[in-house]
Amino acid sequence: ADPPARARLISLSVAGAFHTAHMATAVESLREAAGSVTPADPGVTLLSNFDGRPVTTGAEFVERLVQQVSSPVRWGACMETMAGLGITGMIELLPGGTLTGLAKRALRGVRTVALKTPDDLDAARELIP
């Protein structure tokens, strides 16, 4: 897929060809496995890396998660959505660091924590109202 208009591509060091067409063979297997679960609707706002939009139902979450396996991560779209929602803090879960670094530059004034070790838990707790 082509990147969004005016997109800036950033090369990231990753462990595998995740979120690319090379993972297409895994999509149907994951979709089949996902068919055996009945997901609950989210109780908090979840954003999908598939398109950067909020997910409103459990079924929608599972479908976007399946699609995400072989699709590019749309972190820029996620950050645009977060800015539009007026977020004030962001916690990145393990392995942590890359997305927080990008968010610090794009979401000025938003407090961020990359949760990399147990030592980061107190800082993360401070961001949760």
N, CA, C and O atoms as a GROMACS GRO file, in nm:
protein
  516
    1ALA      N    1   0.084  -0.119   0.000
    1ALA     CA    2   0.000   0.000   0.000
    1ALA      C    3   0.088   0.124   0.000
    1ALA      O    4   0.196   0.126   0.059
    2ASP      N    5   0.040   0.226  -0.066
    2ASP     CA    6   0.112   0.352  -0.070
    2ASP      C    7   0.096   0.424   0.062
    2ASP      O    8  -0.009   0.414   0.126
    3PRO      N    9   0.199   0.497   0.105
    3PRO     CA   10   0.185   0.575   0.228
    3PRO      C   11   0.087   0.689   0.206
    3PRO      O   12   0.064   0.730   0.093
    4PRO      N   13   0.029   0.740   0.313
    4PRO     CA   14  -0.062   0.854   0.301
    4PRO      C   15   0.010   0.974   0.238
    4PRO      O   16   0.132   0.984   0.244
    5ALA      N   17  -0.067   1.064   0.179
    5ALA     CA   18  -0.011   1.185   0.118
    5ALA      C   19   0.072   1.260   0.221
    5ALA      O   20   0.034   1.268   0.338
    6ARG      N   21   0.183   1.316   0.179
    6ARG     CA   22   0.275   1.394   0.261
    6ARG      C   23   0.337   1.312   0.374
    6ARG      O   24   0.386   1.368   0.473
    7ALA      N   25   0.335   1.181   0.360
    7ALA     CA   26   0.392   1.095   0.465
    7ALA      C   27   0.544   1.103   0.462
    7ALA      O   28   0.605   1.116   0.356
    8ARG      N   29   0.601   1.095   0.579
    8ARG     CA   30   0.746   1.086   0.591
    8ARG      C   31   0.776   0.945   0.640
    8ARG      O   32   0.726   0.903   0.744
    9LEU      N   33   0.856   0.873   0.566
    9LEU     CA   34   0.889   0.736   0.603
    9LEU      C   35   1.014   0.735   0.689
    9LEU      O   36   1.112   0.802   0.659
   10ILE      N   37   1.007   0.658   0.797
   10ILE     CA   38   1.119   0.646   0.889
   10ILE      C   39   1.157   0.500   0.898
   10ILE      O   40   1.073   0.416   0.932
   11SER      N   41   1.281   0.469   0.869
   11SER     CA   42   1.329   0.332   0.879
   11SER      C   43   1.349   0.295   1.025
   11SER      O   44   1.418   0.365   1.099
   12LEU      N   45   1.288   0.184   1.066
   12LEU     CA   46   1.299   0.138   1.203
   12LEU      C   47   1.372   0.004   1.206
   12LEU      O   48   1.356  -0.078   1.116
   13SER      N   49   1.451  -0.017   1.308
   13SER     CA   50   1.518  -0.144   1.328
   13SER      C   51   1.418  -0.240   1.391
   13SER      O   52   1.373  -0.218   1.503
   14VAL      N   53   1.384  -0.348   1.319
   14VAL     CA   54   1.284  -0.443   1.367
   14VAL      C   55   1.338  -0.585   1.359
   14VAL      O   56   1.437  -0.611   1.290
   15ALA      N   57   1.273  -0.676   1.429
   15ALA     CA   58   1.319  -0.815   1.437
   15ALA      C   59   1.270  -0.902   1.322
   15ALA      O   60   1.321  -1.013   1.305
   16GLY      N   61   1.174  -0.856   1.244
   16GLY     CA   62   1.121  -0.939   1.136
   16GLY      C   63   1.038  -0.857   1.040
   16GLY      O   64   1.026  -0.735   1.054
   17ALA      N   65   0.981  -0.924   0.941
   17ALA     CA   66   0.903  -0.857   0.837
   17ALA      C   67   0.757  -0.839   0.878
   17ALA      O   68   0.666  -0.854   0.796
   18PHE      N   69   0.737  -0.807   1.005
   18PHE     CA   70   0.601  -0.788   1.056
   18PHE      C   71   0.537  -0.666   0.991
   18PHE      O   72   0.606  -0.572   0.954
   19HIS      N   73   0.406  -0.669   0.977
   19HIS     CA   74   0.329  -0.558   0.920
   19HIS      C   75   0.364  -0.533   0.774
   19HIS      O   76   0.359  -0.419   0.727
   20THR      N   77   0.400  -0.639   0.702
   20THR     CA   78   0.430  -0.629   0.559
   20THR      C   79   0.358  -0.741   0.485
   20THR      O   80   0.303  -0.832   0.546
   21ALA      N   81   0.361  -0.732   0.353
   21ALA     CA   82   0.300  -0.836   0.269
   21ALA      C   83   0.363  -0.972   0.292
   21ALA      O   84   0.302  -1.074   0.260
   22HIS      N   85   0.484  -0.976   0.346
   22HIS     CA   86   0.550  -1.104   0.374
   22HIS      C   87   0.476  -1.184   0.481
   22HIS      O   88   0.500  -1.303   0.497
   23MET      N   89   0.387  -1.120   0.553
   23MET     CA   90   0.309  -1.187   0.658
   23MET      C   91   0.170  -1.228   0.609
   23MET      O   92   0.088  -1.277   0.687
   24ALA      N   93   0.142  -1.209   0.480
   24ALA     CA   94   0.008  -1.235   0.426
   24ALA      C   95  -0.039  -1.378   0.451
   24ALA      O   96  -0.158  -1.400   0.474
   25THR      N   97   0.052  -1.474   0.448
   25THR     CA   98   0.009  -1.613   0.470
   25THR      C   99  -0.041  -1.636   0.613
   25THR      O  100  -0.116  -1.730   0.638
   26ALA      N  101  -0.001  -1.552   0.705
   26ALA     CA  102  -0.046  -1.567   0.844
   26ALA      C  103  -0.186  -1.510   0.867
   26ALA      O  104  -0.250  -1.543   0.966
   27VAL      N  105  -0.233  -1.425   0.777
   27VAL     CA  106  -0.360  -1.356   0.798
   27VAL      C  107  -0.476  -1.454   0.809
   27VAL      O  108  -0.554  -1.446   0.904
   28GLU      N  109  -0.488  -1.547   0.715
   28GLU     CA  110  -0.601  -1.640   0.720
   28GLU      C  111  -0.594  -1.732   0.841
   28GLU      O  112  -0.697  -1.764   0.900
   29SER      N  113  -0.473  -1.775   0.877
   29SER     CA  114  -0.459  -1.859   0.997
   29SER      C  115  -0.503  -1.784   1.121
   29SER      O  116  -0.573  -1.838   1.207
   30LEU      N  117  -0.462  -1.658   1.131
   30LEU     CA  118  -0.502  -1.576   1.246
   30LEU      C  119  -0.652  -1.550   1.245
   30LEU      O  120  -0.717  -1.556   1.349
   31ARG      N  121  -0.707  -1.523   1.127
   31ARG     CA  122  -0.852  -1.498   1.116
   31ARG      C  123  -0.929  -1.623   1.162
   31ARG      O  124  -1.030  -1.612   1.232
   32GLU      N  125  -0.882  -1.740   1.121
   32GLU     CA  126  -0.948  -1.865   1.162
   32GLU      C  127  -0.940  -1.883   1.313
   32GLU      O  128  -1.040  -1.917   1.377
   33ALA      N  129  -0.823  -1.861   1.370
   33ALA     CA  130  -0.807  -1.874   1.516
   33ALA      C  131  -0.892  -1.771   1.589
   33ALA      O  132  -0.951  -1.801   1.693
   34ALA      N  133  -0.899  -1.650   1.535
   34ALA     CA  134  -0.977  -1.543   1.598
   34ALA      C  135  -1.126  -1.573   1.595
   34ALA      O  136  -1.202  -1.523   1.678
   35GLY      N  137  -1.168  -1.655   1.499
   35GLY     CA  138  -1.309  -1.690   1.490
   35GLY      C  139  -1.359  -1.771   1.608
   35GLY      O  140  -1.480  -1.784   1.628
   36SER      N  141  -1.268  -1.826   1.685
   36SER     CA  142  -1.308  -1.908   1.800
   36SER      C  143  -1.322  -1.827   1.929
   36SER      O  144  -1.353  -1.884   2.034
   37VAL      N  145  -1.301  -1.697   1.922
   37VAL     CA  146  -1.314  -1.614   2.042
   37VAL      C  147  -1.433  -1.518   2.026
   37VAL      O  148  -1.471  -1.481   1.915
   38THR      N  149  -1.490  -1.480   2.139
   38THR     CA  150  -1.597  -1.382   2.140
   38THR      C  151  -1.545  -1.261   2.216
   38THR      O  152  -1.551  -1.257   2.339
   39PRO      N  153  -1.493  -1.162   2.144
   39PRO     CA  154  -1.433  -1.047   2.212
   39PRO      C  155  -1.538  -0.954   2.272
   39PRO      O  156  -1.645  -0.934   2.215
   40ALA      N  157  -1.504  -0.899   2.386
   40ALA     CA  158  -1.590  -0.798   2.448
   40ALA      C  159  -1.563  -0.663   2.383
   40ALA      O  160  -1.456  -0.641   2.327
   41ASP      N  161  -1.659  -0.576   2.389
   41ASP     CA  162  -1.638  -0.440   2.340
   41ASP      C  163  -1.542  -0.369   2.435
   41ASP      O  164  -1.546  -0.393   2.555
   42PRO      N  165  -1.456  -0.282   2.381
   42PRO     CA  166  -1.359  -0.214   2.468
   42PRO      C  167  -1.428  -0.119   2.566
   42PRO      O  168  -1.528  -0.054   2.534
   43GLY      N  169  -1.372  -0.113   2.687
   43GLY     CA  170  -1.423  -0.022   2.788
   43GLY      C  171  -1.350   0.111   2.789
   43GLY      O  172  -1.389   0.204   2.859
   44VAL      N  173  -1.243   0.120   2.711
   44VAL     CA  174  -1.166   0.243   2.695
   44VAL      C  175  -1.144   0.263   2.545
   44VAL      O  176  -1.170   0.173   2.466
   45THR      N  177  -1.097   0.380   2.508
   45THR     CA  178  -1.070   0.407   2.367
   45THR      C  179  -0.946   0.331   2.323
   45THR      O  180  -0.838   0.348   2.380
   46LEU      N  181  -0.962   0.248   2.222
   46LEU     CA  182  -0.850   0.177   2.160
   46LEU      C  183  -0.830   0.232   2.020
   46LEU      O  184  -0.927   0.255   1.948
   47LEU      N  185  -0.705   0.253   1.982
   47LEU     CA  186  -0.676   0.296   1.846
   47LEU      C  187  -0.615   0.179   1.771
   47LEU      O  188  -0.538   0.101   1.827
   48SER      N  189  -0.649   0.169   1.644
   48SER     CA  190  -0.595   0.063   1.561
   48SER      C  191  -0.477   0.114   1.480
   48SER      O  192  -0.486   0.218   1.414
   49ASN      N  193  -0.365   0.041   1.485
   49ASN     CA  194  -0.251   0.075   1.400
   49ASN      C  195  -0.279   0.049   1.254
   49ASN      O  196  -0.203   0.091   1.167
   50PHE      N  197  -0.388  -0.021   1.225
   50PHE     CA  198  -0.424  -0.048   1.086
   50PHE      C  199  -0.462   0.080   1.013
   50PHE      O  200  -0.425   0.099   0.897
   51ASP      N  201  -0.536   0.168   1.082
   51ASP     CA  202  -0.581   0.291   1.017
   51ASP      C  203  -0.578   0.415   1.107
   51ASP      O  204  -0.610   0.525   1.062
   52GLY      N  205  -0.539   0.397   1.233
   52GLY     CA  206  -0.530   0.510   1.324
   52GLY      C  207  -0.662   0.554   1.386
   52GLY      O  208  -0.666   0.651   1.461
   53ARG      N  209  -0.769   0.483   1.354
   53ARG     CA  210  -0.901   0.523   1.405
   53ARG      C  211  -0.937   0.447   1.532
   53ARG      O  212  -0.886   0.338   1.557
   54PRO      N  213  -1.026   0.505   1.613
   54PRO     CA  214  -1.074   0.433   1.732
   54PRO      C  215  -1.152   0.308   1.694
   54PRO      O  216  -1.219   0.303   1.591
   55VAL      N  217  -1.142   0.207   1.778
   55VAL     CA  218  -1.215   0.081   1.763
   55VAL      C  219  -1.332   0.086   1.860
   55VAL      O  220  -1.313   0.116   1.977
   56THR      N  221  -1.452   0.055   1.812
   56THR     CA  222  -1.570   0.068   1.898
   56THR      C  223  -1.630  -0.065   1.943
   56THR      O  224  -1.705  -0.068   2.041
   57THR      N  225  -1.598  -0.174   1.874
   57THR     CA  226  -1.653  -0.305   1.914
   57THR      C  227  -1.541  -0.408   1.922
   57THR      O  228  -1.436  -0.392   1.860
   58GLY      N  229  -1.566  -0.512   1.998
   58GLY     CA  230  -1.468  -0.620   2.008
   58GLY      C  231  -1.446  -0.689   1.874
   58GLY      O  232  -1.332  -0.722   1.840
   59ALA      N  233  -1.553  -0.710   1.799
   59ALA     CA  234  -1.540  -0.774   1.668
   59ALA      C  235  -1.456  -0.689   1.573
   59ALA      O  236  -1.373  -0.740   1.498
   60GLU      N  237  -1.477  -0.558   1.577
   60GLU     CA  238  -1.400  -0.465   1.494
   60GLU      C  239  -1.252  -0.469   1.535
   60GLU      O  240  -1.164  -0.466   1.449
   61PHE      N  241  -1.226  -0.476   1.664
   61PHE     CA  242  -1.088  -0.485   1.713
   61PHE      C  243  -1.019  -0.609   1.657
   61PHE      O  244  -0.907  -0.600   1.606
   62VAL      N  245  -1.084  -0.723   1.666
   62VAL     CA  246  -1.024  -0.848   1.618
   62VAL      C  247  -0.998  -0.840   1.468
   62VAL      O  248  -0.891  -0.880   1.422
   63GLU      N  249  -1.093  -0.789   1.391
   63GLU     CA  250  -1.074  -0.782   1.246
   63GLU      C  251  -0.959  -0.689   1.210
   63GLU      O  252  -0.878  -0.722   1.123
   64ARG      N  253  -0.949  -0.574   1.275
   64ARG     CA  254  -0.838  -0.483   1.245
   64ARG      C  255  -0.705  -0.542   1.290
   64ARG      O  256  -0.603  -0.520   1.224
   65LEU      N  257  -0.705  -0.615   1.400
   65LEU     CA  258  -0.583  -0.681   1.446
   65LEU      C  259  -0.536  -0.784   1.342
   65LEU      O  260  -0.417  -0.792   1.313
   66VAL      N  261  -0.628  -0.860   1.288
   66VAL     CA  262  -0.595  -0.958   1.185
   66VAL      C  263  -0.538  -0.887   1.062
   66VAL      O  264  -0.436  -0.929   1.007
   67GLN      N  265  -0.602  -0.780   1.019
   67GLN     CA  266  -0.556  -0.705   0.902
   67GLN      C  267  -0.419  -0.641   0.926
   67GLN      O  268  -0.339  -0.628   0.833
   68GLN      N  269  -0.393  -0.602   1.050
   68GLN     CA  270  -0.268  -0.534   1.084
   68GLN      C  271  -0.146  -0.621   1.063
   68GLN      O  272  -0.037  -0.570   1.037
   69VAL      N  273  -0.162  -0.751   1.073
   69VAL     CA  274  -0.048  -0.843   1.062
   69VAL      C  275   0.029  -0.822   0.932
   69VAL      O  276   0.152  -0.828   0.931
   70SER      N  277  -0.042  -0.796   0.822
   70SER     CA  278   0.025  -0.780   0.693
   70SER      C  279   0.013  -0.639   0.637
   70SER      O  280   0.034  -0.618   0.517
   71SER      N  281  -0.021  -0.543   0.721
   71SER     CA  282  -0.037  -0.404   0.676
   71SER      C  283   0.060  -0.313   0.749
   71SER      O  284   0.098  -0.341   0.863
   72PRO      N  285   0.101  -0.204   0.684
   72PRO     CA  286   0.192  -0.110   0.750
   72PRO      C  287   0.130  -0.050   0.876
   72PRO      O  288   0.008  -0.030   0.883
   73VAL      N  289   0.213  -0.022   0.973
   73VAL     CA  290   0.168   0.047   1.094
   73VAL      C  291   0.145   0.193   1.058
   73VAL      O  292   0.232   0.258   1.001
   74ARG      N  293   0.029   0.244   1.092
   74ARG     CA  294  -0.007   0.384   1.064
   74ARG      C  295   0.005   0.466   1.193
   74ARG      O  296  -0.092   0.523   1.241
   75TRP      N  297   0.126   0.469   1.248
   75TRP     CA  298   0.148   0.540   1.374
   75TRP      C  299   0.122   0.689   1.359
   75TRP      O  300   0.072   0.752   1.452
   76GLY      N  301   0.154   0.745   1.244
   76GLY     CA  302   0.124   0.887   1.222
   76GLY      C  303  -0.024   0.914   1.232
   76GLY      O  304  -0.065   1.015   1.291
   77ALA      N  305  -0.106   0.826   1.176
   77ALA     CA  306  -0.252   0.842   1.185
   77ALA      C  307  -0.298   0.827   1.329
   77ALA      O  308  -0.390   0.897   1.372
   78CYS      N  309  -0.236   0.736   1.403
   78CYS     CA  310  -0.270   0.720   1.546
   78CYS      C  311  -0.239   0.848   1.622
   78CYS      O  312  -0.319   0.892   1.705
   79MET      N  313  -0.124   0.908   1.595
   79MET     CA  314  -0.087   1.031   1.665
   79MET      C  315  -0.181   1.145   1.629
   79MET      O  316  -0.215   1.226   1.715
   80GLU      N  317  -0.224   1.152   1.503
   80GLU     CA  318  -0.321   1.255   1.464
   80GLU      C  319  -0.451   1.237   1.541
   80GLU      O  320  -0.510   1.334   1.588
   81THR      N  321  -0.495   1.112   1.554
   81THR     CA  322  -0.618   1.084   1.629
   81THR      C  323  -0.600   1.121   1.775
   81THR      O  324  -0.689   1.182   1.835
   82MET      N  325  -0.486   1.084   1.834
   82MET     CA  326  -0.461   1.118   1.974
   82MET      C  327  -0.462   1.269   1.995
   82MET      O  328  -0.518   1.318   2.093
   83ALA      N  329  -0.401   1.343   1.903
   83ALA     CA  330  -0.400   1.489   1.914
   83ALA      C  331  -0.544   1.542   1.907
   83ALA      O  332  -0.581   1.632   1.983
   84GLY      N  333  -0.622   1.488   1.815
   84GLY     CA  334  -0.762   1.530   1.802
   84GLY      C  335  -0.846   1.498   1.924
   84GLY      O  336  -0.941   1.569   1.955
   85LEU      N  337  -0.810   1.390   1.993
   85LEU     CA  338  -0.882   1.352   2.115
   85LEU      C  339  -0.836   1.432   2.237
   85LEU      O  340  -0.898   1.427   2.343
   86GLY      N  341  -0.726   1.506   2.221
   86GLY     CA  342  -0.675   1.588   2.330
   86GLY      C  343  -0.606   1.511   2.440
   86GLY      O  344  -0.616   1.548   2.557
   87ILE      N  345  -0.537   1.403   2.406
   87ILE     CA  346  -0.470   1.325   2.510
   87ILE      C  347  -0.364   1.410   2.580
   87ILE      O  348  -0.308   1.502   2.520
   88THR      N  349  -0.338   1.378   2.704
   88THR     CA  350  -0.236   1.451   2.781
   88THR      C  351  -0.120   1.362   2.821
   88THR      O  352  -0.017   1.412   2.867
   89GLY      N  353  -0.134   1.230   2.805
   89GLY     CA  354  -0.028   1.138   2.841
   89GLY      C  355  -0.035   1.011   2.759
   89GLY      O  356  -0.142   0.971   2.714
   90MET      N  357   0.081   0.948   2.739
   90MET     CA  358   0.088   0.826   2.661
   90MET      C  359   0.187   0.730   2.727
   90MET      O  360   0.298   0.770   2.762
   91ILE      N  361   0.146   0.604   2.743
   91ILE     CA  362   0.233   0.501   2.797
   91ILE      C  363   0.256   0.398   2.687
   91ILE      O  364   0.161   0.341   2.635
   92GLU      N  365   0.382   0.375   2.652
   92GLU     CA  366   0.416   0.273   2.554
   92GLU      C  367   0.458   0.147   2.628
   92GLU      O  368   0.546   0.150   2.714
   93LEU      N  369   0.392   0.036   2.595
   93LEU     CA  370   0.423  -0.091   2.659
   93LEU      C  371   0.542  -0.157   2.591
   93LEU      O  372   0.586  -0.115   2.484
   94LEU      N  373   0.594  -0.260   2.655
   94LEU     CA  374   0.712  -0.332   2.607
   94LEU      C  375   0.704  -0.366   2.459
   94LEU      O  376   0.593  -0.385   2.409
   95PRO      N  377   0.814  -0.374   2.386
   95PRO     CA  378   0.949  -0.350   2.433
   95PRO      C  379   0.979  -0.203   2.456
   95PRO      O  380   1.075  -0.170   2.526
   96GLY      N  381   0.901  -0.114   2.401
   96GLY     CA  382   0.903   0.026   2.439
   96GLY      C  383   1.019   0.111   2.389
   96GLY      O  384   1.133   0.065   2.379
   97GLY      N  385   0.985   0.235   2.359
   97GLY     CA  386   1.086   0.334   2.327
   97GLY      C  387   1.069   0.400   2.192
   97GLY      O  388   1.072   0.523   2.184
   98THR      N  389   1.052   0.323   2.087
   98THR     CA  390   1.048   0.380   1.952
   98THR      C  391   0.928   0.471   1.933
   98THR      O  392   0.944   0.585   1.888
   99LEU      N  393   0.809   0.424   1.967
   99LEU     CA  394   0.689   0.504   1.945
   99LEU      C  395   0.685   0.625   2.037
   99LEU      O  396   0.637   0.732   1.999
  100THR      N  397   0.736   0.609   2.158
  100THR     CA  398   0.744   0.721   2.252
  100THR      C  399   0.832   0.831   2.195
  100THR      O  400   0.799   0.949   2.204
  101GLY      N  401   0.945   0.792   2.137
  101GLY     CA  402   1.035   0.890   2.076
  101GLY      C  403   0.967   0.967   1.964
  101GLY      O  404   0.983   1.088   1.954
  102LEU      N  405   0.892   0.897   1.879
  102LEU     CA  406   0.820   0.963   1.771
  102LEU      C  407   0.711   1.055   1.827
  102LEU      O  408   0.690   1.165   1.776
  103ALA      N  409   0.643   1.010   1.931
  103ALA     CA  410   0.535   1.090   1.991
  103ALA      C  411   0.588   1.217   2.056
  103ALA      O  412   0.522   1.321   2.050
  104LYS      N  413   0.705   1.211   2.117
  104LYS     CA  414   0.762   1.330   2.181
  104LYS      C  415   0.781   1.442   2.080
  104LYS      O  416   0.764   1.559   2.114
  105ARG      N  417   0.816   1.407   1.958
  105ARG     CA  418   0.837   1.508   1.855
  105ARG      C  419   0.706   1.557   1.794
  105ARG      O  420   0.694   1.674   1.758
  106ALA      N  421   0.607   1.469   1.784
  106ALA     CA  422   0.483   1.504   1.714
  106ALA      C  423   0.374   1.556   1.807
  106ALA      O  424   0.290   1.636   1.765
  107LEU      N  425   0.374   1.512   1.931
  107LEU     CA  426   0.267   1.550   2.026
  107LEU      C  427   0.326   1.638   2.136
  107LEU      O  428   0.338   1.595   2.250
  108ARG      N  429   0.362   1.758   2.100
  108ARG     CA  430   0.424   1.852   2.195
  108ARG      C  431   0.336   1.872   2.317
  108ARG      O  432   0.215   1.892   2.305
  109GLY      N  433   0.398   1.866   2.434
  109GLY     CA  434   0.326   1.889   2.558
  109GLY      C  435   0.260   1.764   2.616
  109GLY      O  436   0.210   1.768   2.729
  110VAL      N  437   0.258   1.655   2.542
  110VAL     CA  438   0.200   1.530   2.592
  110VAL      C  439   0.308   1.456   2.670
  110VAL      O  440   0.418   1.432   2.619
  111ARG      N  441   0.276   1.419   2.793
  111ARG     CA  442   0.372   1.344   2.875
  111ARG      C  443   0.378   1.200   2.825
  111ARG      O  444   0.274   1.140   2.796
  112THR      N  445   0.498   1.146   2.815
  112THR     CA  446   0.515   1.010   2.764
  112THR      C  447   0.601   0.927   2.859
  112THR      O  448   0.691   0.979   2.925
  113VAL      N  449   0.572   0.799   2.864
  113VAL     CA  450   0.653   0.703   2.939
  113VAL      C  451   0.667   0.578   2.854
  113VAL      O  452   0.568   0.523   2.807
  114ALA      N  453   0.791   0.534   2.835
  114ALA     CA  454   0.816   0.405   2.770
  114ALA      C  455   0.838   0.304   2.882
  114ALA      O  456   0.935   0.312   2.957
  115LEU      N  457   0.747   0.211   2.893
  115LEU     CA  458   0.752   0.111   3.000
  115LEU      C  459   0.845  -0.002   2.955
  115LEU      O  460   0.804  -0.094   2.884
  116LYS      N  461   0.971   0.007   2.997
  116LYS     CA  462   1.072  -0.090   2.955
  116LYS      C  463   1.110  -0.187   3.066
  116LYS      O  464   1.142  -0.303   3.040
  117THR      N  465   1.107  -0.139   3.190
  117THR     CA  466   1.145  -0.221   3.304
  117THR      C  467   1.050  -0.192   3.420
  117THR      O  468   0.976  -0.094   3.415
  118PRO      N  469   1.051  -0.275   3.523
  118PRO     CA  470   0.968  -0.246   3.641
  118PRO      C  471   0.997  -0.110   3.702
  118PRO      O  472   0.910  -0.052   3.768
  119ASP      N  473   1.117  -0.058   3.682
  119ASP     CA  474   1.151   0.074   3.736
  119ASP      C  475   1.067   0.186   3.674
  119ASP      O  476   1.058   0.295   3.731
  120ASP      N  477   1.005   0.160   3.559
  120ASP     CA  478   0.924   0.261   3.490
  120ASP      C  479   0.779   0.263   3.537
  120ASP      O  480   0.702   0.350   3.497
  121LEU      N  481   0.741   0.168   3.622
  121LEU     CA  482   0.601   0.157   3.663
  121LEU      C  483   0.549   0.279   3.738
  121LEU      O  484   0.436   0.322   3.714
  122ASP      N  485   0.629   0.336   3.827
  122ASP     CA  486   0.582   0.453   3.902
  122ASP      C  487   0.553   0.571   3.809
  122ASP      O  488   0.451   0.638   3.826
  123ALA      N  489   0.640   0.595   3.712
  123ALA     CA  490   0.617   0.705   3.617
  123ALA      C  491   0.491   0.679   3.536
  123ALA      O  492   0.415   0.772   3.507
  124ALA      N  493   0.468   0.554   3.499
  124ALA     CA  494   0.347   0.520   3.423
  124ALA      C  495   0.222   0.540   3.509
  124ALA      O  496   0.122   0.593   3.461
  125ARG      N  497   0.228   0.499   3.634
  125ARG     CA  498   0.113   0.517   3.725
  125ARG      C  499   0.076   0.664   3.740
  125ARG      O  500  -0.041   0.698   3.752
  126GLU      N  501   0.176   0.751   3.740
  126GLU     CA  502   0.150   0.895   3.756
  126GLU      C  503   0.070   0.952   3.640
  126GLU      O  504   0.002   1.054   3.656
  127LEU      N  505   0.076   0.888   3.524
  127LEU     CA  506   0.002   0.937   3.408
  127LEU      C  507  -0.144   0.893   3.407
  127LEU      O  508  -0.225   0.948   3.332
  128ILE      N  509  -0.177   0.795   3.489
  128ILE     CA  510  -0.313   0.741   3.489
  128ILE      C  511  -0.396   0.814   3.594
  128ILE      O  512  -0.364   0.811   3.713
  129PRO      N  513  -0.504   0.882   3.548
  129PRO     CA  514  -0.587   0.958   3.643
  129PRO      C  515  -0.659   0.868   3.742
  129PRO      O  516  -0.732   0.916   3.828
   0.00000   0.00000   0.00000
